[in-house]
Amino acid sequence: MAEHDPNESHGHSVAAWTCVSILLLASLVMAASVLWPNVALFIVGAVIALIGVIAGKWLSMAGYGAKPPAPREPLELH
């Protein structure tokens, strides 16, 4: 069984949480556009989704993303 590495964040970062939160809002708006047929509402949801992806990438590039894992020592084979 693999050990848990404390250096791995598994994507728990401000950038990831912001991106996912905005994308959840976008999916809610787009789902509403299916319940109440409205193309404009769907387009608004798609724009919100695009904003979520851009915000997540921008925050990640600004240093709020997951930190890269520390380099591991090579395994020695006997």
Residue frames as a rotation matrix with the C-alpha (Angstrom) as fourth column:
MET 1
0.583 0.812 0.000 0.00
0.812 -0.583 0.000 0.00
0.000 0.000 -1.000 0.00
ALA 2
-0.094 -0.626 0.774 1.32
0.576 -0.668 -0.471 3.46
0.812 0.402 0.424 -0.86
GLU 3
-0.419 -0.133 -0.898 2.24
0.863 -0.366 -0.348 5.93
-0.282 -0.921 0.268 1.82
HIS 4
0.770 0.621 0.145 0.60
0.637 -0.755 -0.156 9.32
0.013 0.213 -0.977 2.09
ASP 5
-0.347 -0.902 0.255 2.99
0.893 -0.401 -0.203 12.00
0.285 0.157 0.945 0.96
PRO 6
0.204 0.469 -0.859 2.45
0.763 -0.626 -0.161 15.22
-0.613 -0.623 -0.486 2.97
ASN 7
-0.668 -0.523 -0.529 3.99
0.085 -0.760 0.645 17.25
-0.739 0.386 0.552 0.12
GLU 8
-0.822 0.424 0.380 1.10
0.473 0.138 0.870 16.44
0.316 0.895 -0.314 -2.23
SER 9
-0.848 0.514 -0.128 -1.78
-0.341 -0.715 -0.610 18.91
-0.405 -0.474 0.782 -2.10
HIS 10
-0.602 0.617 0.507 -4.16
0.713 0.701 -0.006 16.99
-0.359 0.358 -0.862 -4.42
GLY 11
-0.506 0.357 0.785 -5.30
0.582 -0.531 0.616 20.28
0.636 0.769 0.061 -5.92
HIS 12
0.469 0.648 -0.600 -6.55
0.882 -0.316 0.349 21.83
0.037 -0.693 -0.720 -2.68
SER 13
-0.710 -0.691 -0.136 -5.67
0.684 -0.722 0.102 25.43
-0.169 -0.021 0.985 -3.48
VAL 14
-0.270 0.583 -0.766 -7.33
0.003 -0.795 -0.606 28.81
-0.963 -0.166 0.213 -3.79
ALA 15
-0.653 -0.031 -0.757 -7.08
-0.722 -0.275 0.634 28.58
-0.228 0.961 0.158 -7.58
ALA 16
-0.914 0.292 -0.280 -8.76
0.142 0.880 0.454 25.17
0.379 0.375 -0.846 -7.71
TRP 17
-0.502 0.761 -0.412 -11.54
0.727 0.112 -0.678 26.07
-0.469 -0.639 -0.609 -5.27
THR 18
-0.346 0.353 -0.869 -12.27
-0.319 -0.916 -0.245 29.32
-0.882 0.193 0.429 -7.10
CYS 19
-0.796 -0.012 -0.605 -12.36
-0.600 0.148 0.786 27.61
0.080 0.989 -0.125 -10.48
VAL 20
-0.836 0.482 -0.262 -14.63
0.459 0.876 0.148 24.81
0.301 0.003 -0.954 -9.28
SER 21
-0.446 0.694 -0.566 -16.98
0.503 -0.329 -0.799 27.19
-0.741 -0.641 -0.202 -7.45
ILE 22
-0.386 0.278 -0.879 -17.44
-0.625 -0.780 0.028 29.39
-0.679 0.560 0.475 -10.50
LEU 23
-0.848 0.052 -0.528 -17.91
-0.418 0.547 0.726 26.34
0.327 0.836 -0.441 -12.74
LEU 24
-0.739 0.640 -0.212 -20.59
0.661 0.626 -0.413 24.99
-0.132 -0.446 -0.886 -10.38
LEU 25
-0.261 0.629 -0.732 -22.42
0.006 -0.757 -0.653 28.31
-0.965 -0.175 0.193 -10.63
ALA 26
-0.571 -0.019 -0.821 -22.10
-0.782 -0.291 0.551 28.18
-0.249 0.957 0.152 -14.42
SER 27
-0.936 0.228 -0.270 -23.51
0.096 0.900 0.426 24.65
0.340 0.372 -0.864 -14.55
LEU 28
-0.508 0.789 -0.345 -26.43
0.604 0.040 -0.796 25.74
-0.614 -0.613 -0.497 -12.37
VAL 29
-0.229 0.391 -0.892 -27.20
-0.470 -0.847 -0.250 28.63
-0.852 0.362 0.378 -14.74
MET 30
-0.712 -0.075 -0.698 -26.92
-0.691 0.251 0.678 26.38
0.125 0.965 -0.230 -17.81
ALA 31
-0.881 0.456 -0.123 -29.14
0.471 0.871 -0.139 23.74
0.044 -0.180 -0.983 -16.17
ALA 32
-0.303 0.789 -0.534 -31.72
0.232 -0.482 -0.845 26.43
-0.924 -0.380 -0.037 -15.49
SER 33
-0.401 0.118 -0.908 -31.62
-0.782 -0.560 0.273 27.33
-0.476 0.820 0.317 -19.17
VAL 34
-0.923 0.133 -0.360 -32.63
-0.099 0.825 0.557 23.76
0.371 0.550 -0.748 -19.97
LEU 35
-0.629 0.724 -0.284 -35.52
0.681 0.337 -0.650 23.79
-0.375 -0.602 -0.705 -17.49
TRP 36
0.459 0.695 -0.553 -36.76
0.255 -0.699 -0.668 27.13
-0.851 0.165 -0.498 -18.79
PRO 37
0.179 -0.472 0.863 -35.73
0.961 0.270 -0.052 27.09
-0.208 0.839 0.502 -22.46
ASN 38
0.952 0.000 -0.307 -33.74
-0.020 -0.998 -0.062 30.24
-0.306 0.065 -0.950 -22.95
VAL 39
0.592 -0.759 0.272 -30.74
0.689 0.300 -0.660 30.49
0.419 0.578 0.700 -25.24
ALA 40
0.338 -0.462 0.820 -29.56
-0.280 -0.881 -0.381 33.77
0.899 -0.100 -0.427 -23.71
LEU 41
0.723 -0.030 0.690 -29.45
-0.686 0.084 0.723 32.19
-0.080 -0.996 0.040 -20.24
PHE 42
0.862 -0.442 0.248 -27.39
0.447 0.894 0.036 29.30
-0.238 0.079 0.968 -21.62
ILE 43
0.405 -0.731 0.550 -24.93
0.454 -0.362 -0.814 31.74
0.794 0.579 0.185 -23.21
VAL 44
0.477 -0.200 0.856 -24.63
-0.690 -0.688 0.224 33.59
0.544 -0.698 -0.467 -19.88
GLY 45
0.872 -0.130 0.471 -23.81
-0.258 0.697 0.669 30.25
-0.416 -0.705 0.574 -18.21
ALA 46
0.697 -0.643 0.316 -21.19
0.700 0.517 -0.492 29.48
0.153 0.564 0.811 -20.86
VAL 47
0.341 -0.566 0.750 -19.58
-0.063 -0.810 -0.583 32.89
0.938 0.151 -0.312 -20.35
ILE 48
0.654 -0.074 0.753 -19.52
-0.754 -0.141 0.642 32.29
0.059 -0.987 -0.148 -16.58
ALA 49
0.891 -0.342 0.297 -17.82
0.276 0.930 0.243 28.92
-0.360 -0.135 0.923 -17.22
LEU 50
0.483 -0.735 0.476 -15.21
0.583 -0.135 -0.801 30.60
0.653 0.664 0.364 -19.39
ILE 51
0.397 -0.293 0.870 -14.61
-0.563 -0.826 -0.022 33.19
0.725 -0.481 -0.493 -16.66
GLY 52
0.867 -0.023 0.498 -14.16
-0.427 0.484 0.764 30.34
-0.258 -0.875 0.410 -14.14
VAL 53
0.740 -0.627 0.243 -11.53
0.672 0.706 -0.225 28.61
-0.030 0.330 0.944 -16.23
ILE 54
0.287 -0.636 0.716 -9.67
0.270 -0.664 -0.697 31.87
0.919 0.394 -0.019 -16.85
ALA 55
0.573 -0.032 0.819 -9.84
-0.694 -0.551 0.463 32.82
0.436 -0.834 -0.338 -13.15
GLY 56
0.935 -0.216 0.280 -8.48
-0.001 0.789 0.614 29.42
-0.353 -0.575 0.738 -12.10
LYS 57
0.507 -0.783 0.362 -5.58
0.809 0.287 -0.512 29.60
0.297 0.553 0.779 -14.54
TRP 58
0.307 -0.362 0.880 -4.82
-0.053 -0.930 -0.364 33.22
0.950 0.066 -0.305 -13.65
LEU 59
0.751 0.003 0.660 -4.81
-0.652 -0.151 0.743 32.48
0.102 -0.988 -0.112 -9.91
SER 60
0.865 -0.465 0.189 -2.60
0.413 0.873 0.260 29.44
-0.286 -0.147 0.947 -10.49
MET 61
0.304 -0.770 0.561 -0.11
0.705 -0.214 -0.676 31.53
0.641 0.601 0.478 -12.45
ALA 62
0.371 -0.106 0.923 -0.23
-0.391 -0.919 0.052 34.18
0.842 -0.380 -0.382 -9.70
GLY 63
-0.654 -0.756 0.017 1.00
-0.379 0.308 -0.872 31.62
0.654 -0.577 -0.489 -7.16
TYR 64
-0.257 0.640 0.725 -2.28
-0.939 0.013 -0.344 30.52
-0.230 -0.769 0.597 -5.60
GLY 65
0.480 0.398 -0.782 -2.24
-0.653 0.757 -0.016 27.09
0.586 0.518 0.623 -7.24
ALA 66
0.986 -0.142 0.082 -0.99
0.063 0.790 0.610 23.77
-0.151 -0.597 0.788 -5.92
LYS 67
0.313 -0.947 -0.073 2.71
-0.859 -0.315 0.404 23.70
-0.405 -0.064 -0.912 -5.21
PRO 68
0.380 -0.228 -0.896 4.74
-0.583 0.693 -0.424 21.19
0.718 0.684 0.131 -7.24
PRO 69
0.997 0.008 -0.078 5.71
0.051 0.678 0.733 18.10
0.059 -0.735 0.676 -5.27
ALA 70
0.401 -0.908 0.121 9.18
-0.773 -0.265 0.576 17.92
-0.491 -0.324 -0.808 -3.76
PRO 71
0.156 -0.405 -0.901 11.64
-0.766 0.526 -0.369 15.80
0.623 0.748 -0.228 -5.73
ARG 72
0.926 0.191 0.326 11.86
-0.352 0.751 0.559 12.23
-0.137 -0.632 0.763 -4.48
GLU 73
-0.094 -0.979 0.182 15.06
-0.828 0.178 0.532 10.39
-0.553 -0.100 -0.827 -3.80
PRO 74
0.034 0.084 -0.996 15.80
-0.827 0.563 0.019 7.64
0.562 0.823 0.089 -6.30
LEU 75
0.860 0.310 0.405 15.12
-0.481 0.756 0.443 4.09
-0.169 -0.576 0.800 -5.18
GLU 76
-0.262 -0.963 -0.059 18.17
-0.962 0.257 0.091 1.94
-0.072 0.081 -0.994 -4.54
LEU 77
0.789 0.473 -0.392 17.93
-0.533 0.844 -0.053 -1.58
0.306 0.251 0.918 -5.89
HIS 78
0.035 -0.782 0.623 19.96
-0.872 0.281 0.401 -4.23
-0.488 -0.557 -0.672 -4.12
